[in-house]
């Protein structure tokens, strides 16, 4: 490796020359040492299972830590390897989120199916550690991480350390996990390496420091007489340094409804002036805590103090608890159990921190660099003799104006993306507000001048009241950007028709688009629509590809592995 030397005619004094000469010599020595280390550095594999990009982001932070400790990290998405690759690994770190009701993220499902099979080879030469990301408001908290941890141990692999389960505030425990397991693998002290895990983005705004954006547009999309209220928002990010891609999510940090805060204060017999964490109880309840959805700790405490037999019984049965809580919120529980009393400090100690809400962005960052668009259904319903409202959807609808600060930040979704190849077809299934990212995708393709065909399956309850963005879609059709638009308005006829029915109706052409290299995207409800669409996709492939059930499964799994079947579901 060549040593850098100063030219004889460089304009420096003797002292400056001596200092710079020493600097370059030291740099040369360090480069030689690092080059030698790269030859012998211990290889560790880092696999991530990620639905929205958070687990991937954490895994990439782990890569930075590993490199700083002289290790050779190899990072892969779980859909980029097969089960046989695990048998060749010696050291494995897994970072995984949990999706839906304890399920693996989409990008982990194929690998997991192979690993959990009885035919899976033993992994007795493997050392591993698992970091699980989840949300304690769900029953099967961190279940995907738990399953990986248990299965690898069953296969004979050795735990490097006990699994760490992270709640929604994951940053600190995730960092502790990295700085515990990784230095041990390198045989170094946790404080040996100084690692910068800051984002490479030019903006200073992120989850820990949301940008105070301003609302530009709040427009009702559905008709006044619709059974739904869906709104279009345009939010300014001018001057933030923030940027986004079509397919990303905007995370909005809401404030709670002042009327709900007042009603809760009345229910717990507090005046709101009590001081909590240096601010009044009223301010804390409005800005810091989740007061709509009861935490498990609050549920348990109300059950214990009230002696409510129905609630106590429900706490011992997952399905019974789900049925009991349907439509109920924290205020309902307080009003229905008036004998239960809490001091201000007791009550707050049983609440979870108020979390941001993530919304699929309905605009292209290339077409709209200084604004971000959202398509949001306002949650409003009557239950137990009172009006209920969604926390963030009605914060946007009711509590914001052009002077309100909307604290927000972006969450990238590096998989849910318009194809890099502008000539390949796109098939998009997005009923209701699931249309949001596909409006962005179509804007993106228009901005790129992409020639690939575009097909949208959209639907809702009634065409007359719920056909959102109709004018835009018709212009896209007229201009040749949107080649196919199939609509399923379920309540416009006696027999309900859904997007999956339209998929089957046009199955031959749909399969032909897939055979041409087409991408298949789904956005919307995870629990019903996405499962029904997945079943229809398998049926279409089996029928029109003349395949057996297993061959259709293999075909879909290959689509997933190629990142041509991608979902943004919730």
N, C-alpha and C positions, 0 to 999 in steps of 0.2 A: 504494500500500500504506500503510495507516494506521500512524502512529507511536504507540507506547504511551506514555502519560503517567500520572504518579502523581496521584491525586486530591488536592485541596488539604488535605483533612482527614486524609490518611494519617498514621499515628502514627510518623513518622521524624524524626530530627534533620536539621539542614542538611547535615552531612557525609554522612549516609546517603542523603539525597535527591540530592545531587550524584553520589554513586557509582552509585546505581540509575539516575539519568537518563543517565549516560554508558553504562551497561550496555545500556539499552534502545535508545539511539541506535546503538550498535555492532551490536546484534542486528538492528535494522531495516536497517542498511546491508548486513549479510551476507545477509539474506533477499532484499533487492533484487538483490544480485549473483548469488545462487544462482538466483533466478527468471530472470534474464537468461541465465545459463549453460544452464539447462534448455532454452531455446529453440534454442541453437546447439550443444548437446553432441553429440559424434560418436556415432552409433549403432553398436553392435557386437552381433552375434548370437551367442548361446551355445547350442549344441545338445548334448544328452546322450543317450547310449545306455546304459541301466542295467537290469540284471537284478534286483538286490536293493536298489537304492537308494543304493549308495555313490557311483557316478558322478554321480547327481543331486545328492547332498549336496555333492560337490566343485564341481560347476557352480554351485550356489547360493552357495558361498563366493566363486567368481570374480565373481559378480554384485556382491557386497558390495565387493570390491576395485575393480571397475570404477566403481561409483557413487562411491567415495571419491576416485577420480581424475577425477571430473567427466565421466565417460562416460555414455551412455544404453544400458545393457545390456538386450537382449531375450532372455529365456531360454525355450527350448521343448524338450519331449521330441521325439525324432526321429520319433515317430509322430503329431506334431501338425502337421507340414508335409508338402508334397509336393516333388518334385524341381524343379518350376518355381520354387518360392520361392527356391531357391538361386541361380538366375540373376539375381535382383533384389537379392541381398546384396552388400555391398562388403567387409565384415569379418566373419569367422566363426571362432569358437573352438569346437573339438569336444572334448568329454570323453567317453570311452567305455570301458566295460569289455569284456572278452572272455568269452564263455560257451561251455561245453562244449569241444569240440576245435577251438578257433580260430574259433568262430562269432560272428556278431553277436548282441547281446542281442535279446530278443523285440521290444522297442519300436523297434528299428532296422531290422528285416529288410525291411519294405515299402519304406522309403526307400532302403535300400542296393540292393535289387533294381533300382529305377529308376535309381539313380546309376551302377551298374556296366553298365547296358545300353548297347549300341552306339548307340542313338538319343539318349543323354543329350547335352544341349546343352553347348557349351563354357562355361567359367567364367573367361574371361580377365580379367574385371574384379574377381575375388575375391581377397582376401588371407586367409590362414588360418593357424591353428596347431592342432596336435593334442596332447592329453594322453591317453595310453593307460594304463589300469589293468589289471594282470594278476597272474600268479603264476608265478614261474620254475620251479615244480615241474611245470608243464605244458609240453609240447613246443612248442606254438604260442603262446608267450608274447606277450601284447599284440597278437595277430594282427588283431583288429578295428581297433585304432588304426592299425596298419601299413597295412591295406587302405585305410582312409579317406585316410591321408596320401598314399599312392601314387596313388590314383584321382583325388583333387583336383588333384594335380600333373599327371597325364596329361591332365586336362581344361583345362589352361592356367592354373589358379589359382597364385598366388604364395605361397610359404611366408614367413610372418613370422619364423619361427625353426624350428630343427630340432625334430622331434617328441621328446617326452620320454616314456619308457616307465617306469612305476612298478611295483615289486614290491609284495608285500602290505603292507610298511611304506611306504605311499604319501604320508603327510602331508607330510613335509619336501620331497621333490621336487615334489609338486603345488604347494605354497606357493611354492617357488622359481620354478616355471613361471609362476604367476599374476603374481608380482612382477617378472617379467622382461618378459613380453609385454604386459601391460596398461598399465604406465606408458609404454612406448614408443608405444602407440597414442594415449595421451593427451598425448604430448609433454611428460611430466613425469618427474621423477626418482623412482626406486622408493621413496625414503624420504619423498616429499612427503606422502603420505597416511598417516594412522595408522588402521588398520582393525582393528576387533574382530571376529574370526571365531568367537568363542565361541558355543556353542549358546544359543538363547533359553530352553532348558529351565531349570526352577528347580532341577534337581538338579546337583550337582557331579560326578556320576559319568558316565564315558564310556569310550571305548576306551583312552585314556591313563591313566585312573584308574578301573578297574573297581570296582563295588560288592562288598563282602565279604558276600554273601548267606548265609543259613542254609537247610539242607535240612530240610523238614518231613515229606515223604512220599517213600518209595522203594518202589514196589509192582510186583510182577511181574504183567504183563498176560496173557502167554501161559501155556498150561498147562505143568506141569513136564515133560511128555513131548513138548513141541513141539520141532521142529527149529530153532526160533528162540528168542531170549530178548529180549522187548520189555518195557520198563519204563515206568511212569508216575512222574513226579517232580513234586513241588510244592515250590517254592522261595520263601522269604519275601523280599519287597522292602520290608517295613514300615520306615518311617523314612528311606527312601532319597531320597524326593522323585521317584523314577522313576515313569513311567507308560508304558503301551503300548496299542496297538490290535490287535484281531484281524487277523492277517495279518503282523504284525511277526515278527522273529527275535530270540531271546535268544542272545547270544554268550557262551560259557563259556571261560574261560582254565584249561586243565587243568594238572595236574602229571604228570610221567611216572611210570610204574610203578617203584617202588623195586627190584623184582627184575630188571627189564630194565636199569636203571642198573648194578646189581651185575654182571650178566652182561657188559655192554659194557666195564666197567672191567677185568674179568678178561680179556676178549678183546684189549684194547689194552695189557695188562700194566701198568696203573696202579692205585694203591691208593686213589685218590679224595681223598687229602689235598692233592694238588697245588693251588696257588692259581691261580684263573682269574678275572679281573675282580673281584678282591677277595674272592672266596668260594672254598670248596673245589670241586674238580672234581666231586665227587659231587653237591653242591648245585646247581652250574651245570647238570649234565646232567639233574637232576630238574626244575628250575624254569625254565631259560632257553633250552634248545635242543631242536630237533626231532631226536629220536634214533630215531624209528620209520621214517620214510620217508627214504631216502638222498637227499642233494642231488646235483645233476649233478656238482658239483665233487668230492664224495666218491667218486662212481662212477668218474669219470675217474682220480682218484688211485689208487684200488684197482686199476683195470685196468692202469695204467702200472706200478705197483710190483710187481704180482703176475705180470704177463705172461700172465694168464688169457686164452687166445685166444678162448674163447666170449664172454666179457664184452667184450673189445676189438672183436670183430666186431659184437656187438649194439649197441655205441655208435654205429655208423655206419648203423644201420637202425632207423627208428622202430618198426616193427612187431615186429622181432626183439627190440628192447630191452623193449618192453611185455611180450612173451611171457617174456623172461628174468626180468623183475622180478616177474611174477605170483606172489603169495604170499611173495615174499622181502622182508625188511626189512634195516635196517643191520646188525643182529647176525648175520643169516644170511650176509651178504657178508663180514663179518669172520671168522666161523667157517669159511667155505668157502675163504678165502684166508689161511691162518694165517702165511704167510711175510711178510705185510705188517705192518709195525710203525709206530706213530705215537707221538710224544711227546704229552703232554696238550695243549700249545699247538697243535701241528699238527692234531690231531684236531678240536679245538673250532673252529679256523679254517675247517674244511671243512663245518661244520654251519650250518643256517639257524636263525633265532630260532623259538622255540616259539610257534605261533600259536593264537589262539582258534578254537573251532569254533562255527559258527552252526546253531541248531536252530529250525525252525518252531514257534512257540508254539501250544500246544493249549488255550488258555483265552482268554476275553474279558476285557480289562482293565476293562470296565464291570461285569462280573459278579464279577471277582476283583481288586479294586484293590490288594490288599496281597500277592498271591501270583501266581506265574507257573507254568504247568504245561508240562511237556515230555513227549513220547512218543518214546522213544529205543530203538533196537535195539542191544543190546550186541554188539559185533563180537568174535567168538572163533573161531579156527580152528586146526587142526593142519597144519603144513607143515614139511618138512625136519627131521623128528624133534623138533619142539618146538612148544609152545603159543604162539600169537600172539594179541594182544589189541589192540583199537582204543584209541587214546590217551585220548580224552575219554569215549567211551561206557562204558569200564570204570573210568575215574576216577570217574564218577558212580556206577556200579554197585557198585564194590568199595572205593573209597578214601574215600568221604564218609560222614559221619554227622551227627547234629544239632549237633556242635561244629565241624565242618569249615567253613572259609571257602570258599565257591564264588564266585570272582571273576567277575563278569559285567557285561554292559551290553547295551543294546538296539540293534538296527539296524532303523529304520523301513522298511517297504515300502509306499510311498504309493499304489502301483497295485493291489497284491493286497489288496483291501478289499471288505467287504460293501457291496453297492450302497447309495447314499444313499437311493434310492427304496425304501421298505420294501415296496412292492406288487409289485416286479418278481421274477420267478422266478430261482432260483439252481440251477445244475447243477454238482455237485462230483464230481470223479474223483480218488480218493485211496486206492489200494491200499496195504496195509502201513502203515508209519509215515506215509505220505502223507495219512492221515486227520487228522493233527494239526491243521492250520489249520482244517479243516472242523468239527471238534469246537468250535473257537473261534468259527467263523462261526455255528454253530447256537446256541451260548450267546448270542452277540451278538444274533441275531435274536429270541431268546426275551426277552432283557433289554429290547430296543426295543419289544416287542409287535408285531413286523412281521407283516404278513398275507401277504407274498409266498410262493409255493410253494417248497419245498426238496426237492432230489433228490440222493441220494448214491449213487455207484457205489463199492463197496468190495470188496476181496478179498484173499486171501493163499493160503497153501498148503492148509491143512486147516481146515474149520469147527470141528471139535471142539477144536482146540488153538490156533488163531490168530485167532479171531473176537474181536478186542480191542474193548473198550467195548461189548460186546453188550448188557448190561443197560441202559446209558444210551441206546443207539440205540433199543431196543425201547420204552423209556418215551417217547422223543421221537416215535416213531411213534404210540403210543397217545394221546398228548396232541395230536396233529395238527400238531406242529412239523415233523416229517420226513414229507413227503407220499409220497415214493417212496424205497425202499431196494433197490437191486439188488446182489446178491452174486455174486462169482466166486471160488470156491475151486478153484484150478487142479488140485489133486491128489486131489480127492474123487471123481473119475471117470476112466475110462480116457483119454478125450480131454480135454486140458487146456482149460479155459475161463478167459478173462481179461476184465478190465473192458471192453476194446474190443469183445469179442464181445457183451457185454451191451448196449453202446451200439448196435451194429448191430441187435440183436434188438428193441430198442425205438426204432428210428430215427425212425419217424413221429411219435411223441409228443415225442421229443427235439427234432426240428426244429420242432414246433409251439410248444414252450417258447421256442426261440430267436426265432421269429416274434413271440412275445408280449413281446419285449424282454429275454429271459432272458440271464443272465450265465453264462459257461462257465469253470470254474476247474479247473486240474490241479495236483496236487502229488505229487512222488515222483521216481522214477528217470528221469533225463534221457536216458539212452543207449538204452533199449529201450522202456519203458512209454510215456513221453511222446511218442515218435515214432510208436508204434503207435496211440496215442489220437488224435494229430493226423491220421493217415491215416484212421482210422475217422470222425472228425468231417467231413473232406472228403467221404468216401463217403456218409455220412448226408445231408449237405446236397445233394449231387448227385442222389442217388436220390429222396429225399422232397421236395426242392425242385424236382425236374424241371429240373436245371441241367446244363450242360456242365461238363467238367473245369475250364475257365478261369473259368466263372461261379462255380463252387464256390470256387475260389481267391480270386476277387474278394470273395465273400461273407465268407470267413474273414478276409481282410485288413481288411475293413470292421469286423468284430467286434474285431479287434486295435486298429484305429485308435480305435474307440469305447471301448476298454478294457473290452470285454465278453468277451474271450477272453484270460485272464491265467494265467500259469503260475509256479509256485514249484517249480522242478525242480533237481536236483543230481546 
